[in-house]
Amino acid sequence: MPIYEYACNDCHTSFEALVRSDTVPECPQCHSTALEKLLSVFSTTASAAAPAPSMPSPCGSCGNPGGPGACGMNP
């Protein structure tokens, strides 16, 4: 059961709802079913002390020249 975000077209309330496939969501404020499904976004947090992600090493330094995607795979 996914959680969706909605905005009510009648009273302009924004809310989240756990929606099953056989139910029609309604606004918790005015009980309208005239809703707009919003694009859900997620957030992450990062510590200021966290190191920056490392980039892949240059060609020839992977330690396994015969591995997938390694230099040995290129002609």
N, C-alpha and C positions, 0 to 999 in steps of 0.2 A: 504494500500500500504506500504509494508515494505521497509526499507532502508537497502541495502546490501553493503558490502565492497568488492571491487574487486582489483585484480592486473592484469595488462595487460601483456600477455605473449610476446608481440612483443616489446613494448617500456619500460616495467617494471614500468609504472606509477601506483601508488595506488590511489584509489578514492572511493567515496561512490556514490550510485545511488538509487534513488527512483524508484522501479521497479514494474510495473503492471504485472499482470499474462499474458497478451497478447503481451508484448514488449520484445525485445531482447536488453540487455544493450550493449553499445559500449564505448570504451575508449574515454574520452574527448580530449586526446592529439593527438592520431593517428587514431581514429575512427575504430580501430580493434574490432572484436567481439570475438577474441581468449582471453578469460578472465578466471581467476581462482577466484572462490568465496572464500573469506577469512573468517575465523572464527571471528566474531565480539565479542568484549569483552566490558564490561561496567566498569566504575570506580565510586568509591564513595569517599567521603571525610569525614574525621572524625576530630573533634576538639581534640586537645591535652588535653583539660580540660574535655572532655566527660567521664563519668564514664564507667567502664567496665560493660558489661551486667551481670546481676545477674543470678546465677544458681538457679534451682528449690530448694525449701526447702526440708529438709529431711522428710521422711515418718512421718505422724502424725501432721505436722504443716501446712497443707494446709487450715485449717479453714472450710472445707466442706468434712468430711470423707465419705459422701455418694455420692460425685460427680464423674463424669467420670474420670477414671485414678487415683482416690484417693485410699488410703489404704483400704477402705471398699470394694473395688472391688477385692482385692486379697484374696485368700482362707486362 
